[in-house]
Structure formats: structure tokens, C-alpha cells
Amino acid sequence: MNFVIVERNQKNVPNSTQLEAAMHVVGGSEIQIRGTDACRKVKYTGSVNHNN
């Protein structure tokens, strides 16, 4: 399982629903999201297209 950490940059991080939808669009699956509005850790499997 891979993971990415999304941190706050002038605005709050996207909510769990937004992050999950974005991961599905780029090819991620089996998504687990934990964290706060300042930082979220997203665990995923699959081959993610990092250019999207």
C-alpha cells in the first residue's frame, strides 16, 4: 500500500470525499483517509497517474 500526505497551503486540505473522488479519477483504489483540516494521510493501492 502506498501513501501520500496532503498538507495545508493557505487553505484547508480537501475533505475526505474530495480526496477519495480524486484518487479514483487517477487510478487509486482501496483508499483510507485519516487526518485533520491541516494535514491528511491518504493510503491507496493501484497504479496512480501522477500527471492528473
PDB file of N, H, CA, C and O in Angstrom:
ATOM      1  N   MET A   1       0.851  -1.179   0.000  1.00  0.00           N
ATOM      2  CA  MET A   1       0.000   0.000   0.000  1.00  0.00           C
ATOM      3  C   MET A   1       0.891   1.233   0.000  1.00  0.00           C
ATOM      4  O   MET A   1       1.853   1.313   0.763  1.00  0.00           O
ATOM      5  N   ASN A   2       0.568   2.186  -0.852  1.00  0.00           N
ATOM      6  H   ASN A   2      -0.214   2.121  -1.472  1.00  0.00           H
ATOM      7  CA  ASN A   2       1.281   3.462  -0.950  1.00  0.00           C
ATOM      8  C   ASN A   2       0.531   4.518  -0.150  1.00  0.00           C
ATOM      9  O   ASN A   2      -0.623   4.325   0.232  1.00  0.00           O
ATOM     10  N   PHE A   3       1.201   5.632   0.095  1.00  0.00           N
ATOM     11  H   PHE A   3       2.139   5.789  -0.216  1.00  0.00           H
ATOM     12  CA  PHE A   3       0.503   6.729   0.763  1.00  0.00           C
ATOM     13  C   PHE A   3       1.035   8.063   0.278  1.00  0.00           C
ATOM     14  O   PHE A   3       2.153   8.169  -0.227  1.00  0.00           O
ATOM     15  N   VAL A   4       0.209   9.068   0.446  1.00  0.00           N
ATOM     16  H   VAL A   4      -0.699   8.983   0.856  1.00  0.00           H
ATOM     17  CA  VAL A   4       0.587  10.450   0.153  1.00  0.00           C
ATOM     18  C   VAL A   4       0.059  11.304   1.305  1.00  0.00           C
ATOM     19  O   VAL A   4      -1.017  11.039   1.841  1.00  0.00           O
ATOM     20  N   ILE A   5       0.816  12.319   1.676  1.00  0.00           N
ATOM     21  H   ILE A   5       1.690  12.534   1.241  1.00  0.00           H
ATOM     22  CA  ILE A   5       0.386  13.242   2.729  1.00  0.00           C
ATOM     23  C   ILE A   5       0.029  14.567   2.064  1.00  0.00           C
ATOM     24  O   ILE A   5       0.845  15.158   1.357  1.00  0.00           O
ATOM     25  N   VAL A   6      -1.191  15.024   2.297  1.00  0.00           N
ATOM     26  H   VAL A   6      -1.854  14.544   2.871  1.00  0.00           H
ATOM     27  CA  VAL A   6      -1.670  16.287   1.751  1.00  0.00           C
ATOM     28  C   VAL A   6      -1.678  17.288   2.893  1.00  0.00           C
ATOM     29  O   VAL A   6      -2.380  17.097   3.886  1.00  0.00           O
ATOM     30  N   GLU A   7      -0.892  18.368   2.755  1.00  0.00           N
ATOM     31  H   GLU A   7      -0.322  18.524   1.948  1.00  0.00           H
ATOM     32  CA  GLU A   7      -0.769  19.362   3.818  1.00  0.00           C
ATOM     33  C   GLU A   7      -1.433  20.674   3.427  1.00  0.00           C
ATOM     34  O   GLU A   7      -1.632  20.971   2.249  1.00  0.00           O
ATOM     35  N   ARG A   8      -1.759  21.429   4.425  1.00  0.00           N
ATOM     36  H   ARG A   8      -1.598  21.188   5.382  1.00  0.00           H
ATOM     37  CA  ARG A   8      -2.392  22.737   4.250  1.00  0.00           C
ATOM     38  C   ARG A   8      -1.418  23.713   3.597  1.00  0.00           C
ATOM     39  O   ARG A   8      -0.243  23.766   3.960  1.00  0.00           O
ATOM     40  N   ASN A   9      -1.920  24.491   2.621  1.00  0.00           N
ATOM     41  H   ASN A   9      -2.875  24.447   2.326  1.00  0.00           H
ATOM     42  CA  ASN A   9      -1.146  25.539   1.971  1.00  0.00           C
ATOM     43  C   ASN A   9      -2.086  26.715   1.731  1.00  0.00           C
ATOM     44  O   ASN A   9      -2.677  26.829   0.657  1.00  0.00           O
ATOM     45  N   GLN A  10      -2.225  27.577   2.712  1.00  0.00           N
ATOM     46  H   GLN A  10      -1.745  27.484   3.584  1.00  0.00           H
ATOM     47  CA  GLN A  10      -3.086  28.757   2.727  1.00  0.00           C
ATOM     48  C   GLN A  10      -4.571  28.417   2.853  1.00  0.00           C
ATOM     49  O   GLN A  10      -5.338  29.254   3.328  1.00  0.00           O
ATOM     50  N   LYS A  11      -4.997  27.246   2.455  1.00  0.00           N
ATOM     51  H   LYS A  11      -4.374  26.566   2.070  1.00  0.00           H
ATOM     52  CA  LYS A  11      -6.382  26.805   2.611  1.00  0.00           C
ATOM     53  C   LYS A  11      -6.374  25.431   3.262  1.00  0.00           C
ATOM     54  O   LYS A  11      -5.350  24.746   3.260  1.00  0.00           O
ATOM     55  N   ASN A  12      -7.508  25.025   3.819  1.00  0.00           N
ATOM     56  H   ASN A  12      -8.339  25.581   3.821  1.00  0.00           H
ATOM     57  CA  ASN A  12      -7.607  23.688   4.388  1.00  0.00           C
ATOM     58  C   ASN A  12      -7.461  22.641   3.293  1.00  0.00           C
ATOM     59  O   ASN A  12      -7.767  22.893   2.128  1.00  0.00           O
ATOM     60  N   VAL A  13      -6.992  21.472   3.685  1.00  0.00           N
ATOM     61  H   VAL A  13      -6.744  21.268   4.631  1.00  0.00           H
ATOM     62  CA  VAL A  13      -6.876  20.372   2.719  1.00  0.00           C
ATOM     63  C   VAL A  13      -8.272  19.948   2.267  1.00  0.00           C
ATOM     64  O   VAL A  13      -9.240  20.147   3.000  1.00  0.00           O
ATOM     65  N   PRO A  14      -8.392  19.364   1.066  1.00  0.00           N
ATOM     66  CA  PRO A  14      -9.697  18.882   0.624  1.00  0.00           C
ATOM     67  C   PRO A  14     -10.266  17.869   1.624  1.00  0.00           C
ATOM     68  O   PRO A  14      -9.517  17.178   2.314  1.00  0.00           O
ATOM     69  N   ASN A  15     -11.589  17.793   1.693  1.00  0.00           N
ATOM     70  H   ASN A  15     -12.198  18.355   1.132  1.00  0.00           H
ATOM     71  CA  ASN A  15     -12.198  16.848   2.627  1.00  0.00           C
ATOM     72  C   ASN A  15     -12.057  15.422   2.102  1.00  0.00           C
ATOM     73  O   ASN A  15     -11.620  15.216   0.970  1.00  0.00           O
ATOM     74  N   SER A  16     -12.420  14.451   2.912  1.00  0.00           N
ATOM     75  H   SER A  16     -12.775  14.619   3.832  1.00  0.00           H
ATOM     76  CA  SER A  16     -12.240  13.039   2.569  1.00  0.00           C
ATOM     77  C   SER A  16     -12.974  12.656   1.294  1.00  0.00           C
ATOM     78  O   SER A  16     -12.448  11.885   0.491  1.00  0.00           O
ATOM     79  N   THR A  17     -14.166  13.173   1.095  1.00  0.00           N
ATOM     80  H   THR A  17     -14.593  13.799   1.747  1.00  0.00           H
ATOM     81  CA  THR A  17     -14.942  12.854  -0.103  1.00  0.00           C
ATOM     82  C   THR A  17     -14.239  13.360  -1.359  1.00  0.00           C
ATOM     83  O   THR A  17     -14.182  12.654  -2.366  1.00  0.00           O
ATOM     84  N   GLN A  18     -13.706  14.575  -1.306  1.00  0.00           N
ATOM     85  H   GLN A  18     -13.753  15.149  -0.488  1.00  0.00           H
ATOM     86  CA  GLN A  18     -12.998  15.141  -2.449  1.00  0.00           C
ATOM     87  C   GLN A  18     -11.721  14.365  -2.755  1.00  0.00           C
ATOM     88  O   GLN A  18     -11.418  14.096  -3.917  1.00  0.00           O
ATOM     89  N   LEU A  19     -10.972  14.005  -1.712  1.00  0.00           N
ATOM     90  H   LEU A  19     -11.218  14.224  -0.767  1.00  0.00           H
ATOM     91  CA  LEU A  19      -9.741  13.249  -1.918  1.00  0.00           C
ATOM     92  C   LEU A  19     -10.026  11.862  -2.487  1.00  0.00           C
ATOM     93  O   LEU A  19      -9.307  11.396  -3.371  1.00  0.00           O
ATOM     94  N   GLU A  20     -11.064  11.203  -1.990  1.00  0.00           N
ATOM     95  H   GLU A  20     -11.648  11.581  -1.272  1.00  0.00           H
ATOM     96  CA  GLU A  20     -11.413   9.874  -2.483  1.00  0.00           C
ATOM     97  C   GLU A  20     -11.824   9.932  -3.958  1.00  0.00           C
ATOM     98  O   GLU A  20     -11.416   9.084  -4.751  1.00  0.00           O
ATOM     99  N   ALA A  21     -12.621  10.920  -4.317  1.00  0.00           N
ATOM    100  H   ALA A  21     -12.953  11.609  -3.672  1.00  0.00           H
ATOM    101  CA  ALA A  21     -13.046  11.074  -5.710  1.00  0.00           C
ATOM    102  C   ALA A  21     -11.835  11.336  -6.609  1.00  0.00           C
ATOM    103  O   ALA A  21     -11.745  10.769  -7.699  1.00  0.00           O
ATOM    104  N   ALA A  22     -10.919  12.171  -6.176  1.00  0.00           N
ATOM    105  H   ALA A  22     -10.992  12.632  -5.291  1.00  0.00           H
ATOM    106  CA  ALA A  22      -9.726  12.475  -6.959  1.00  0.00           C
ATOM    107  C   ALA A  22      -8.856  11.237  -7.137  1.00  0.00           C
ATOM    108  O   ALA A  22      -8.312  11.014  -8.219  1.00  0.00           O
ATOM    109  N   MET A  23      -8.720  10.435  -6.097  1.00  0.00           N
ATOM    110  H   MET A  23      -9.162  10.616  -5.218  1.00  0.00           H
ATOM    111  CA  MET A  23      -7.910   9.219  -6.201  1.00  0.00           C
ATOM    112  C   MET A  23      -8.520   8.221  -7.172  1.00  0.00           C
ATOM    113  O   MET A  23      -7.793   7.559  -7.913  1.00  0.00           O
ATOM    114  N   HIS A  24      -9.834   8.102  -7.180  1.00  0.00           N
ATOM    115  H   HIS A  24     -10.424   8.639  -6.578  1.00  0.00           H
ATOM    116  CA  HIS A  24     -10.491   7.191  -8.124  1.00  0.00           C
ATOM    117  C   HIS A  24     -10.271   7.654  -9.565  1.00  0.00           C
ATOM    118  O   HIS A  24     -10.078   6.826 -10.455  1.00  0.00           O
ATOM    119  N   VAL A  25     -10.300   8.958  -9.800  1.00  0.00           N
ATOM    120  H   VAL A  25     -10.458   9.630  -9.076  1.00  0.00           H
ATOM    121  CA  VAL A  25     -10.112   9.505 -11.151  1.00  0.00           C
ATOM    122  C   VAL A  25      -8.720   9.168 -11.691  1.00  0.00           C
ATOM    123  O   VAL A  25      -8.571   8.880 -12.879  1.00  0.00           O
ATOM    124  N   VAL A  26      -7.703   9.201 -10.828  1.00  0.00           N
ATOM    125  H   VAL A  26      -7.824   9.435  -9.863  1.00  0.00           H
ATOM    126  CA  VAL A  26      -6.331   8.962 -11.283  1.00  0.00           C
ATOM    127  C   VAL A  26      -5.901   7.502 -11.169  1.00  0.00           C
ATOM    128  O   VAL A  26      -4.758   7.175 -11.486  1.00  0.00           O
ATOM    129  N   GLY A  27      -6.792   6.623 -10.725  1.00  0.00           N
ATOM    130  H   GLY A  27      -7.721   6.888 -10.468  1.00  0.00           H
ATOM    131  CA  GLY A  27      -6.489   5.196 -10.742  1.00  0.00           C
ATOM    132  C   GLY A  27      -6.237   4.548  -9.395  1.00  0.00           C
ATOM    133  O   GLY A  27      -5.867   3.375  -9.358  1.00  0.00           O
ATOM    134  N   GLY A  28      -6.416   5.246  -8.298  1.00  0.00           N
ATOM    135  H   GLY A  28      -6.716   6.199  -8.329  1.00  0.00           H
ATOM    136  CA  GLY A  28      -6.216   4.661  -6.976  1.00  0.00           C
ATOM    137  C   GLY A  28      -7.423   3.862  -6.530  1.00  0.00           C
ATOM    138  O   GLY A  28      -8.542   4.123  -6.972  1.00  0.00           O
ATOM    139  N   SER A  29      -7.204   2.891  -5.657  1.00  0.00           N
ATOM    140  H   SER A  29      -6.295   2.679  -5.299  1.00  0.00           H
ATOM    141  CA  SER A  29      -8.306   2.095  -5.110  1.00  0.00           C
ATOM    142  C   SER A  29      -7.965   1.718  -3.673  1.00  0.00           C
ATOM    143  O   SER A  29      -6.861   1.985  -3.198  1.00  0.00           O
ATOM    144  N   GLU A  30      -8.926   1.091  -2.981  1.00  0.00           N
ATOM    145  H   GLU A  30      -9.822   0.875  -3.367  1.00  0.00           H
ATOM    146  CA  GLU A  30      -8.766   0.713  -1.567  1.00  0.00           C
ATOM    147  C   GLU A  30      -8.197   1.878  -0.771  1.00  0.00           C
ATOM    148  O   GLU A  30      -7.118   1.782  -0.186  1.00  0.00           O
ATOM    149  N   ILE A  31      -8.928   2.963  -0.759  1.00  0.00           N
ATOM    150  H   ILE A  31      -9.804   3.041  -1.234  1.00  0.00           H
ATOM    151  CA  ILE A  31      -8.446   4.219  -0.189  1.00  0.00           C
ATOM    152  C   ILE A  31      -8.823   4.338   1.287  1.00  0.00           C
ATOM    153  O   ILE A  31      -9.961   4.070   1.673  1.00  0.00           O
ATOM    154  N   GLN A  32      -7.848   4.745   2.107  1.00  0.00           N
ATOM    155  H   GLN A  32      -6.924   4.963   1.793  1.00  0.00           H
ATOM    156  CA  GLN A  32      -8.065   5.049   3.520  1.00  0.00           C
ATOM    157  C   GLN A  32      -7.553   6.465   3.763  1.00  0.00           C
ATOM    158  O   GLN A  32      -6.427   6.795   3.389  1.00  0.00           O
ATOM    159  N   ILE A  33      -8.381   7.301   4.390  1.00  0.00           N
ATOM    160  H   ILE A  33      -9.295   7.033   4.694  1.00  0.00           H
ATOM    161  CA  ILE A  33      -8.005   8.693   4.624  1.00  0.00           C
ATOM    162  C   ILE A  33      -8.133   8.997   6.106  1.00  0.00           C
ATOM    163  O   ILE A  33      -9.156   8.718   6.731  1.00  0.00           O
ATOM    164  N   ARG A  34      -7.063   9.581   6.659  1.00  0.00           N
ATOM    165  H   ARG A  34      -6.232   9.808   6.151  1.00  0.00           H
ATOM    166  CA  ARG A  34      -7.070   9.981   8.071  1.00  0.00           C
ATOM    167  C   ARG A  34      -6.396  11.336   8.204  1.00  0.00           C
ATOM    168  O   ARG A  34      -5.506  11.672   7.423  1.00  0.00           O
ATOM    169  N   GLY A  35      -6.815  12.105   9.184  1.00  0.00           N
ATOM    170  H   GLY A  35      -7.538  11.832   9.819  1.00  0.00           H
ATOM    171  CA  GLY A  35      -6.163  13.378   9.449  1.00  0.00           C
ATOM    172  C   GLY A  35      -7.141  14.479   9.784  1.00  0.00           C
ATOM    173  O   GLY A  35      -8.314  14.233  10.067  1.00  0.00           O
ATOM    174  N   THR A  36      -6.632  15.706   9.746  1.00  0.00           N
ATOM    175  H   THR A  36      -5.680  15.906   9.517  1.00  0.00           H
ATOM    176  CA  THR A  36      -7.410  16.891  10.104  1.00  0.00           C
ATOM    177  C   THR A  36      -7.452  17.853   8.922  1.00  0.00           C
ATOM    178  O   THR A  36      -6.970  17.527   7.838  1.00  0.00           O
ATOM    179  N   ASP A  37      -8.023  19.029   9.124  1.00  0.00           N
ATOM    180  H   ASP A  37      -8.415  19.294  10.005  1.00  0.00           H
ATOM    181  CA  ASP A  37      -8.077  20.036   8.066  1.00  0.00           C
ATOM    182  C   ASP A  37      -6.702  20.598   7.734  1.00  0.00           C
ATOM    183  O   ASP A  37      -6.537  21.241   6.697  1.00  0.00           O
ATOM    184  N   ALA A  38      -5.719  20.370   8.587  1.00  0.00           N
ATOM    185  H   ALA A  38      -5.853  19.848   9.429  1.00  0.00           H
ATOM    186  CA  ALA A  38      -4.371  20.861   8.332  1.00  0.00           C
ATOM    187  C   ALA A  38      -3.526  19.848   7.556  1.00  0.00           C
ATOM    188  O   ALA A  38      -2.625  20.234   6.813  1.00  0.00           O
ATOM    189  N   CYS A  39      -3.812  18.556   7.726  1.00  0.00           N
ATOM    190  H   CYS A  39      -4.545  18.242   8.330  1.00  0.00           H
ATOM    191  CA  CYS A  39      -2.997  17.516   7.094  1.00  0.00           C
ATOM    192  C   CYS A  39      -3.786  16.210   7.040  1.00  0.00           C
ATOM    193  O   CYS A  39      -4.394  15.814   8.035  1.00  0.00           O
ATOM    194  N   ARG A  40      -3.782  15.542   5.899  1.00  0.00           N
ATOM    195  H   ARG A  40      -3.288  15.863   5.091  1.00  0.00           H
ATOM    196  CA  ARG A  40      -4.438  14.243   5.753  1.00  0.00           C
ATOM    197  C   ARG A  40      -3.459  13.261   5.124  1.00  0.00           C
ATOM    198  O   ARG A  40      -2.692  13.617   4.230  1.00  0.00           O
ATOM    199  N   LYS A  41      -3.494  12.024   5.603  1.00  0.00           N
ATOM    200  H   LYS A  41      -4.117  11.734   6.330  1.00  0.00           H
ATOM    201  CA  LYS A  41      -2.691  10.948   5.036  1.00  0.00           C
ATOM    202  C   LYS A  41      -3.633  10.044   4.254  1.00  0.00           C
ATOM    203  O   LYS A  41      -4.611   9.531   4.798  1.00  0.00           O
ATOM    204  N   VAL A  42      -3.329   9.854   2.973  1.00  0.00           N
ATOM    205  H   VAL A  42      -2.535  10.271   2.532  1.00  0.00           H
ATOM    206  CA  VAL A  42      -4.171   9.058   2.094  1.00  0.00           C
ATOM    207  C   VAL A  42      -3.400   7.794   1.727  1.00  0.00           C
ATOM    208  O   VAL A  42      -2.362   7.874   1.070  1.00  0.00           O
ATOM    209  N   LYS A  43      -3.897   6.626   2.146  1.00  0.00           N
ATOM    210  H   LYS A  43      -4.740   6.562   2.680  1.00  0.00           H
ATOM    211  CA  LYS A  43      -3.300   5.345   1.773  1.00  0.00           C
ATOM    212  C   LYS A  43      -4.106   4.780   0.614  1.00  0.00           C
ATOM    213  O   LYS A  43      -5.335   4.849   0.608  1.00  0.00           O
ATOM    214  N   TYR A  44      -3.403   4.218  -0.374  1.00  0.00           N
ATOM    215  H   TYR A  44      -2.405   4.162  -0.369  1.00  0.00           H
ATOM    216  CA  TYR A  44      -4.093   3.715  -1.560  1.00  0.00           C
ATOM    217  C   TYR A  44      -3.307   2.582  -2.202  1.00  0.00           C
ATOM    218  O   TYR A  44      -2.122   2.398  -1.927  1.00  0.00           O
ATOM    219  N   THR A  45      -3.979   1.830  -3.054  1.00  0.00           N
ATOM    220  H   THR A  45      -4.943   1.980  -3.277  1.00  0.00           H
ATOM    221  CA  THR A  45      -3.326   0.839  -3.896  1.00  0.00           C
ATOM    222  C   THR A  45      -3.656   1.181  -5.336  1.00  0.00           C
ATOM    223  O   THR A  45      -4.496   2.042  -5.601  1.00  0.00           O
ATOM    224  N   GLY A  46      -3.008   0.520  -6.247  1.00  0.00           N
ATOM    225  H   GLY A  46      -2.326  -0.179  -6.032  1.00  0.00           H
ATOM    226  CA  GLY A  46      -3.279   0.758  -7.656  1.00  0.00           C
ATOM    227  C   GLY A  46      -2.166   1.556  -8.299  1.00  0.00           C
ATOM    228  O   GLY A  46      -1.241   2.027  -7.638  1.00  0.00           O
ATOM    229  N   SER A  47      -2.283   1.692  -9.588  1.00  0.00           N
ATOM    230  H   SER A  47      -3.035   1.309 -10.125  1.00  0.00           H
ATOM    231  CA  SER A  47      -1.296   2.443 -10.370  1.00  0.00           C
ATOM    232  C   SER A  47      -1.861   3.834 -10.616  1.00  0.00           C
ATOM    233  O   SER A  47      -2.733   4.016 -11.466  1.00  0.00           O
ATOM    234  N   VAL A  48      -1.364   4.809  -9.875  1.00  0.00           N
ATOM    235  H   VAL A  48      -0.656   4.661  -9.185  1.00  0.00           H
ATOM    236  CA  VAL A  48      -1.870   6.174  -9.936  1.00  0.00           C
ATOM    237  C   VAL A  48      -1.121   6.972 -10.992  1.00  0.00           C
ATOM    238  O   VAL A  48       0.107   6.930 -11.059  1.00  0.00           O
ATOM    239  N   ASN A  49      -1.868   7.699 -11.813  1.00  0.00           N
ATOM    240  H   ASN A  49      -2.866   7.733 -11.758  1.00  0.00           H
ATOM    241  CA  ASN A  49      -1.284   8.590 -12.798  1.00  0.00           C
ATOM    242  C   ASN A  49      -0.969   9.912 -12.098  1.00  0.00           C
ATOM    243  O   ASN A  49      -1.883  10.677 -11.792  1.00  0.00           O
ATOM    244  N   HIS A  50       0.294  10.187 -11.843  1.00  0.00           N
ATOM    245  H   HIS A  50       1.037   9.565 -12.091  1.00  0.00           H
ATOM    246  CA  HIS A  50       0.703  11.373 -11.086  1.00  0.00           C
ATOM    247  C   HIS A  50       0.636  12.658 -11.916  1.00  0.00           C
ATOM    248  O   HIS A  50       0.848  13.747 -11.381  1.00  0.00           O
ATOM    249  N   ASN A  51       0.347  12.547 -13.202  1.00  0.00           N
ATOM    250  H   ASN A  51       0.175  11.663 -13.637  1.00  0.00           H
ATOM    251  CA  ASN A  51       0.238  13.737 -14.040  1.00  0.00           C
ATOM    252  C   ASN A  51      -1.150  14.363 -14.022  1.00  0.00           C
ATOM    253  O   ASN A  51      -1.334  15.479 -14.508  1.00  0.00           O
ATOM    254  N   ASN A  52      -2.131  13.650 -13.463  1.00  0.00           N
ATOM    255  H   ASN A  52      -1.981  12.744 -13.068  1.00  0.00           H
ATOM    256  CA  ASN A  52      -3.503  14.178 -13.427  1.00  0.00           C
ATOM    257  C   ASN A  52      -3.755  14.856 -12.113  1.00  0.00           C
ATOM    258  O   ASN A  52      -4.851  15.368 -11.883  1.00  0.00           O
TER     259      ASN A  52
END
